[in-house]
């Protein structure tokens, strides 16, 4: 589920191809399929198959795969093809610390002026979160929608690009927090609470407060992931799983 945002992002939660999709839209769509585990770590990405699926030649597909490789979501092996990368817990910790610290840069350097359209989008999004029935994939996509909307509130394109790249390398771990119905309900409640605070910040026109709230929830989610990993495998246990698929199979 994806709600239209003030940015140029288009609804891409459906896996049905649209012949009019641009290279950028194909990139967004394929990235979302990877981040929501529709394309699991280790999955092979065939240029021929993807070209047929998106009604394009192999040239734009090659461009998309190169972009995804730059973002760390795809690994291209010479002579073997392109594969979805796995998620390593040890690397994830470093990326989370970078994301948390980067919010301080966003808060100090960002000079975006909040518009009425921004507030309307977030209020509509909040109503959708409160009234929808969620599963792992749809809630993960909703959280991605919120991140992509929040990215439109940053006026530095280089900062936006860097924060997005870090985000897409961590988002697949959300599945560990949604491993049960109770956990899924708790995440929905947490998202609703965050949205209430974010809307309050937008009403006051305080974009710095908005991102301070986002930072606090990111820290909290990292703590939950760390506690989950430690409770199940131990942070110092050398036999513990290091990648996402092993952890989901436990």
Long-range contacts (C-beta under 8 A, 24 or more apart in sequence): 1-128, 1-132, 1-138, 1-141, 1-142, 1-145, 2-141, 2-145, 3-121, 3-124, 3-125, 3-128, 3-145, 4-121, 5-121, 5-145, 5-148, 5-149, 5-152, 6-115, 6-117, 6-118, 6-121, 6-149, 6-152, 7-148, 7-149, 7-151, 7-152, 9-148, 13-141, 17-53, 17-54, 17-55, 19-55, 21-54, 21-56, 23-60, 23-63, 23-64, 26-54, 26-56, 26-60, 26-61, 26-64, 27-64, 27-67, 27-68, 29-54, 30-64, 30-68, 31-68, 31-71, 31-73, 31-168, 32-141, 32-144, 34-68, 34-73, 34-74, 34-84, 34-172, 35-73, 35-140, 35-144, 35-168, 35-171, 35-172, 36-137, 36-140, 36-141, 36-144, 36-172, 37-137, 37-172, 37-175, 38-137, 39-84, 40-84, 40-245, 41-84, 41-85, 41-86, 41-87, 41-172, 41-243, 41-244, 41-245, 42-83, 42-84, 42-86, 42-245, 43-83, 43-84, 44-81, 44-82, 44-83, 45-74, 45-81, 45-82, 45-83, 45-84, 46-81, 47-81, 47-82, 70-165, 71-165, 71-168, 71-169, 72-165, 72-168, 72-169, 73-168, 73-169, 86-243, 86-244, 86-245, 87-169, 87-170, 87-172, 87-173, 87-243, 87-244, 88-242, 88-243, 89-229, 89-240, 89-241, 89-242, 89-243, 89-247, 90-242, 91-169, 92-169, 92-170, 92-173, 92-225, 93-226, 95-166, 95-169, 95-170, 96-170, 96-218, 96-222, 96-225, 98-166, 99-163, 99-166, 99-167, 99-170, 99-218, 100-215, 100-218, 100-219, 100-222, 102-159, 102-162, 102-163, 102-166, 103-211, 103-212, 103-214, 103-215, 103-218, 104-215, 105-159, 106-154, 106-159, 106-163, 106-211, 107-208, 107-211, 107-212, 107-215, 109-156, 109-159, 110-153, 110-154, 110-155, 110-156, 110-159, 110-207, 110-208, 110-211, 111-155, 112-153, 112-154, 112-155, 112-207, 113-205, 113-207, 114-153, 114-202, 114-205, 114-207, 114-210, 118-152, 118-153, 118-202, 119-199, 119-202, 119-203, 121-149, 122-149, 122-195, 122-198, 122-199, 122-202, 123-199, 125-149, 125-195, 126-192, 126-195, 126-196, 126-199, 129-188, 129-191, 129-192, 129-195, 130-192, 134-184, 134-188, 135-184, 136-175, 136-178, 136-184, 139-178, 139-184, 139-187, 139-188, 139-191, 140-171, 140-174, 140-175, 140-178, 142-191, 143-171, 143-174, 143-191, 144-171, 146-191, 146-195, 147-171, 150-210, 150-211, 150-214, 153-207, 153-210, 153-211, 172-244, 173-225, 173-244, 175-244, 175-248, 176-225, 176-228, 176-229, 176-244, 176-247, 176-248, 177-221, 177-224, 177-225, 177-228, 179-248, 190-217, 190-220
